[in-house]
């Protein structure tokens, strides 16, 4: 029965894919490849993708046959698997120092962060083979170094089976979306809970790549496109980086990829999958995502999202084409890319060297309700009332249908902040300090206790999500007010200067309003816990004493009782009214321990190691 159900599902997906496939022209193919160098996907006519051991074996075989390739591990997974990395370089540029000395751009390509989405793995292996072994893609290492991660989520990859991706048409078996600890690595770039993420951040810090390409497969409606893509293009992107992406991707890389028979479009989030005429919402990637993270690191990044209903050959070859043309573009003019990221880093450092209360650094970007017309290449569809789900179901047909629909992609800054010169974090918040260190931020420490004028925040009305998100219970509602005061910080407290190339990472981690801040991810949940309490009989006596001494307090209490029925009906709230206004109340409850320092710091500091 299971085998029949699986076969029936695959048959339906195949029919849909064949319908969509008719709309794609013949894609590029690798020149003839000797059988011993064919990937497993090629040998099986793109029915299968290799397992972890097979991928590592093929990678080592490539390296043994070519001086252009090196293989190494860049860390370990939760279950202890080595995280594989292939480095492709000419001129012996196999270290960051050698690559920089040679003036080469460094491009990181990663696949299988969602391990069932294996298109990038098979495309990347074929492309490296064509560069280094068959030499049918010459020149792609002349002025660039490639860091290729064929399987990022190795544990999820080995949760292998035919039932892992219900929406996806091939291969016959594939890996699982999350890690063995059930974490989504493409939500972990900032909080860095997973050992895989910590290893990736170490690799990123070591190499400091100039461009990231992240390979995925998208879900969603049916349409003609076999590739959609995302690159950040809103207000939070450094101007030189955005200019490079608009020029390179829009003007040359995407058109070249289409010229080989692919059909591309910007990533689409439909407002209503049952009625596509309602339009498409643009997507803003916060830094928990790969190319959202590269944005705040002043690096261009593109996410490839092949269409899950296209067959596996189509998706792999489309990914191959986009990777190939990106490498060709970078090799044509690496100086333009290198100049863009250098200028962006310089701008970040310069902005952090002085405090300007009027400067507004964007933390959250919002899509507005203003749309532009978009020529959508869809397929015919109809709807009917479902007797299974009880809702309206959509049934996609086979005939292409081009329609003009609204695309809501205009944005505005929703939340912004004036970054300080420094942040200071008390030493007891070790998990916070460890994450900042993992991001490669330059950290310093107080060599002696110091009393410092800081800005900070006091929070209120804190409510938590009813269940976990990515393994964490996080605040989903919170208010705050600014606090300015002198605080004494102990020796060992960590000082983070914003004037550094990765300074934006510090701002996103330490400003509570940022979508992936330490507060947002629950690193500081303990500050919201009340630890001392007053017994009712004690508070009754305290309240009477306070009322007897303070007529203004009496009037405030009486107004509260008269105007707030919920308060008036709650004995606990009425007694806490006095407790919170007494000297017994914990003044550190809901107080953010991190300080913002807006003037030059004149205390002895040492390097954090």
N, C-alpha and C positions, 0 to 999 in steps of 0.2 A: 504493500500500500504506500509506504513512504517513497519507494523508488518510483512508483507510478505518479505520485503527487509531484515529486521533484521533476520527473520527465515532462509532465504536463505543464508545470510552471515554466521550465526552460523552453518548451515548444512555443508557449504564448509569448514569452519574451523574444524568442527568435523571430516570430512573425512580425511583431512590432518593430524589431530592429531591422528586418529586411525591408519593411515599409519605409522606415526612416532612411535606410541605407541608399535607397534609390535616389535620394536627393543629394548625395555626396558624389562628386566626381572621383575618378581613380586617383588615389593618393600616391605619393612618392613611395618607391620601394628601395630597399637596400640593393646595391649591385650584387651580382651573384656571389654567394658566400659558400666556401667549402663546407661540407656537411659537418666536419669536426669542429667548426667554429659557429655553427648555428646555435642560437639560444633555444632553450626548451620550448618557448612560445613559438618560435619559427619552425622547429622540428615537428610540432604537433598541429601545425596550421592554426596557431593561436587559440587552441582549445585549452591549453594548460599553462600554468605559471610555475616556476621552480620553487621548491621548499627552501628553507633557510640554508641547510647544508649544501644543497645543489647550487644555490646562489653564491655561497662562499667558494665552493670548488671551482665554479666557472670564473669567478673573479681572480682566484689564484692562478688559474690556467692562463688568463689574459696577461697577468703580471709576469709569469714565467717566460712568456713569449715576446715581451716587448719592454724595452728600456724606457718607454714613455709612461709606464704605469707603476704605481706602488700600491700595496694593500696593507692596511693596518686596522687595528681596533681603536675606537676613540672612547670606549667606556664599556660598562656592563649593564645589562638589563636587570630588572627586579629578580628574575629567575636565574641570573648568572650568565646569560648568553653575551658573547662579545658583540659590540655594535660595529658593523663593518663600514669601512671607508675606503674608497678607491680615489687615489690622487693621480690626475693625468697632467703631465707637464713635459715640455721640451726644455733642452738646455739645463737639465738637472735642477730645475726650479721646484724642488719638492719640499721646501720649507717656506714659511712666511717671509723670512728674511731674504732668501734667494729670489722669491717671486717679486718682492718689493724692489730689490736691487736691480732686477731686470726690467722694471717698469711694467710688469704684467698685471692685468686685472685678475682678481680672484673671484670665481663664480662657484657658489655652492648650489648643488642640485640635490634635492632630497625626495625620496619616495617612501611609500608605505608608512607614513606617520599614522594614517588609518590603514591598517595592514591588509584589509580586503581590497583596497584601491591600489592595485599592483601595476597599473599602466606605466608609471614612471620607472619602475624597476626594470621591466622588460625593454622599454624604449631606451633607457640609459645604458643598459648592458650592450644592446645592439649598436648604439652610437659610439661607445668607447671602443668596441670591437672594430667598427668601420674607421675610426681614427687611427688606432694603434696597430691593428693586425692586417686588415685588408687594405688599409690606407686609401680608401675610396672617399673619405671626407677629409681631404688635406687642408692644412692651414688653420685648423680650429684650436691648435695649441701654440701658434706662432706668438701670440701676444696675450695669452690668457692661461690661467691655471684652473683646472676643474677639480672641485671636491664633490664626489658623488657618493651619496648615502643610499645604497640600493634598498635597504630595509632599516628604517629608523625604529619602528615598533616591532622588535624581533619576537617578543613573547606573544603579542597579539597575532603576529604572522603565523606562528606555529600552533595557534588554535585554529587549525586548518580544517576546512570542510565545505560541502556543497550548499549548506543552508545559512551561510553567514551574511549574505547580501541579497535580500529578497527582491530589491529593486533593480539589481544589476544583471546585465546580460553577458555573462562570462567573466573570467574563465570558469571551467567546470567546478573547480574548488579554489578557495582563497582564504585569506586570514580574517581576523576579527578586528573590529574598529578600535577597541580600547586595549590597554596594557593588561598584564596579568593581575595588577592591582585595581583593575577596572577604572583607570584614569585615561581621559582623552588627552593625548599629548598636545593636540592643537587647541587646548584651552589652558595649557600649563606653562606658557613661556614666561609669564611674570612671577607667579607664585612658586614655580619650580619645585613642586612636591615630588616628582618622579625622578629616580636615578638617571633615567634616560635624558630628561631635561637638563639635569645638572651636567651630564657629560656633554650634551650639545652646547650648552652655554660655555663650557670650558673650551671646546673646539672653536666656537665663534670668537671668543676672546683671543685665543692663540692666533687665529688666521685673520680675523677682522675682515671678512669677505666684502667685496664691493657690490655684489648682487646675489640675491637668493631666488631660486625657482623651486616652488613647492608643488608637487604633483598629486592631484586628487581626481576623484570621480564624483560628479554631482548627482543629487536626486532632483525631483521636481517634475514638471509637466513634460509632455512630448513636444518636440519641435525639430526643425531641420538641422540645427547646428550640431556638429559633433564636438566642438570645443567652446567652452566659455572660459572667461578669465577674469581675474580681479587684480587690479593694482590700485593702491590708495591714491586718490587724486583730490582730496579735500583740504581744508584749511590747516590741518595738522602736519602736512608734508612740507619738509624744507624746500624752498623755492628752487634751488639748483637741482635737487633730486627729482622733483616733479617735472621740471623742464626736460630733463634727460628722458624720463619715462614717456612723456607725451611725444617727444620727438622719435625716440628709438622704437617704442612699441607701436604707437599708432601710425607712424609714417612709413616704417620699413618692416619691422618684424612680423606684425600681424598680416599686412598685405602679402608678404612673401610666403607666409604659411598658408594663406588662402590660395595663392597661385599654384600650389601643388595639389589642390583638390579638396582642401578642408573648408569648412564654413564656421566662422568665428563670430562670437558676440560677447558683450560684457555680461558678467554673471547676473542671473535674473532671479529675483525673489518675487513671485507673483502674488498680487494682493488677494486673488481668489483663483485657485487652480481649476475651479469649475467654470469660471468665466474670465478668460484671459483678457477680454476687452477692458476690464477694470484697470489693467495696467500693471506695471512693474515698479517695485521699490528698489532704489539703489542700496548698496550695502557698505557700511562703514565698519572696518575691522578694528576693534580695540586691540591693545597689544598682547592679549592672551593668545591671539592667533599669530601664526608665523609671520605673514607679511604685514600685519599690524605691528608686530615687534620690530621688524626691520625699519619701519617708518620712524619710530622714535629713536632708532640707532642711526638715523640719517643715511639709510641705505635703501636703494630701490629693491623692490621685491614683487614678484608676480606669482599668483596662484593659478595653476592650470586646473580647470574642472572639466574633464571630458564628460560627455553625456552618457549616462548609465544604460540607456536603451540601445545605443549603437553597439555593434558586435565588437569583440575584443580586438580583432585585427585593426579595425577602423580606429579605435581609441588609442591603441599603442602606436600605430603609425602617425596619428595626429600629434601625439605627444612628442614622438621622435622629430617630426617636422618643426614643431615650435622650439624644441631644444636646439636643434641644428641651426635654425635661423637666428636665434638669440646669440649663439656662439659666433656665428658669422658676423653679426652686427658689432659685437664687442671687439672682435679681432680687427675689424675695419678701422675702428677709432677708439682704442682703449683710453687714450688720453682724455677724451670727452667725459667718459664715465668717471675716471679717476679724479678729474678736476671737479666734477659735480659733488662727489662725496667729500672731497677735501674741503671745498668751500662750505658745505653744510656743517661739517665738524667745526671749522673755524668760526662760523656764525654762532654755533652753540656755545663755544668757549667764550667768545666775546660777549654774548648776551649775559652769561653768568658772572662776568667780572664786576658788574655794578648792579645795584638794586634800583629798580624803577617801579614804584607802586602803580604806575599807569600801564606798565607792560602787561599784556594779557596773553599768556601761553594757553592754548586750547587743550582741555582735558577730555571733553566730550563733544562730539559732532552730531548734529541732528539733521535728518533729511526734512526738507520743507515740503509744503503741499503744492509747490509749483512744478509742473511737468513740462517735458518737451516731447514732441511727437517722435515715435520710434517705429521704424519699418520692421515689424516682427515677422520672421519666417517660421510660421507654425505649420500645423497640419490640421485638416478638417477634424471636427469633433462634434459630438452631440451629448446631451444629458438626458437622463431618465431617473425616475424615482426608484430607488433601490428597495427591493423587498427583503434584502439581507440586513443592511445597516440602517434602513429607515431614512436615509438622507439622499440628497441628489448625488448621483454618480456621473462621472464624465467618462465617455468612451471615445478614444482617439481613433481616427480612421487612417487612411493611407495617402490621401491626396494632399499635396502641399497647399497651404493657404497662407498667403501673405496679407497681413492686415496692419493698419496703423493704430498703435495703442499708446497711451501715455506712459512715459518713463519718468519716475520721480527720482531725480538724481541731484537736484540742487541741494546744497547743504548750507548750514550756518553753525557757528560756534554756540553750543548750548551752555557749557560751563568752562570757565577759564580762570586762571590764577596768575598772580604776580609772583614768580619764583623768588625765594630768598637768595642770599649769598651762600648760606650753608643750612643744612639740617643737622640736628644733634639727637642722638638716640642713646638712652641709658644702656649700660652694658648688660643688664639682666635680660634684655629682649634678644636673646641669642639666636632664635630662629629667624628673626628679622635681619639681624646682622649677617647670618650665614647666607641668606638669599641675596642680599646686596653684594656680598663678596662673590657669590656664584655668577653674578651678572658682570663681573669684571670692573665694578666701580672702584675708583681709588678712594680708600677709606683711611682716615687718620683717627687717632685716639688722644683723649686728654691725658697728659702725663701727671696731672694733679687735679684735685677737686677745683671747680671753678663756678663762681656765681655769674650768670650771664643773663642779659636782657633778651627775652625771646617773645615771639608770637607763637600762640598755639591755639587749640580748639577745645571747647567743652561741648560734649554731645548731649542730646536729649531725645526723648520720644523714640528710644531704640526698640525696634521690633525685628525679630529674626524670621527667616524663611521657615516654613513648616517642615521641610525635609532637606536632606543634603544636596549640594550641588558640587560635583567633582570631589566628593569626599569631605566637603566642609559645610558646616552650618554657618551661614553668612547673614549679616544684617541686610534686610531688604527695605528698611525704612529708618531714617535717622535724620535728625536736625543738628545744627551746630551753630555756635557763636564763637567769635574770635576772642581770645584771651591774651592780654599783654602783661607780662610780669617778669620779675627776676626769679630765676630758678638756680638752685645749686645742683650741679651735675657731678657725680663721683668720677674719680680717676678711672680711665678705661672706657668712658663714654665715647661713642663713635661720632666723628664729625665727617659729614659728606659735603664737599664743595661742589656747587652746581656748575662751576666753570670747568667742565671737562667734556670730552666728546660724547660720553654716555650720560651727561647730566640730565637729559630728558627722562632717562630711566629712573633716576632718583626722584624726580618730580612726580612721575606716575606712580611710583611705589609709595611715596610718603605724603602725598596730598590726598586726604580722605575722599575728596569728590571724584578722583580719577576712577574709571570703571574697574581697573585691576589693581587698586591700591591694597596695601596691607590691611587697612580697615575693611575694605570691600570683601576681601578674601578671609576675614575672620582671624587674622594673626593677633589682633589686640582684643579679642572678645573678653578676656579677663577683666579689663578695665570697666566693663559694664556690670560687674557683679558686686552687689552690696555684701560686705563681709561682717559688719557689726550691726546689731539690731537693738531696738529698745522695747522692753516689755510694756504692755499697755498700761499697767498700773503705775509704772515709772513715768511714762509719757503723759498720763493724765495729770500727775503732780507737776511735771515740768511745764505743761501748757498753762496751768493756772498761774504759776509763778511768772511766766512770760507775759501773760495778759495783764497781770497786775502791774507790771513795770512799764508796759508799752501800749499807750492808747492807740497809736497808729496801727500797731499789729492787730489790736482788737477790731478796729474798723475794717482792716483788710480781711480778716477772718470772717466777719459777719457778712461782708459783701460777697465773699466767695460762697458761703452757705446759701445766701439768698439767690444768687445768680446761676449756680451750678447744681442742678438736682442730683446728678450722679455723685458729685463730691459730697453733697449734704447727706446722701444715703449711705456713705461708706465710712464706717468708724476708722478703718485703717488709714484712708486718705486724710481724714480730719486730724488724726493724731500725727501723721507724717508731716502735715503742714507745719507743725511746731518743731518736730524733730529736725527737718531740713533747714530750719532757720536758727537752729541752736548751735552752739560751739561744738557739740558732740557729733555733728554730721561730718561724714568723710568727705573732705574737700577734694580728694583725688578721684572720687567716683565719677566716671564718665569724662575724666580729664585726659586728653591725649598726651602721652608722655614725650612725644617727639616735639622738639622745639624748632621754630624757624628763626634764623639769625639773619638780620637785614643790615647789619653794619660789620665792618671788618673785625675779625676776631683776633684778639691780642692776648692769647694764652698759649703756653707751651704745648705743642702737639708732636706726636710721634707717628710713624707709619704703623698701620694695622697689618699684622701678619697672621 
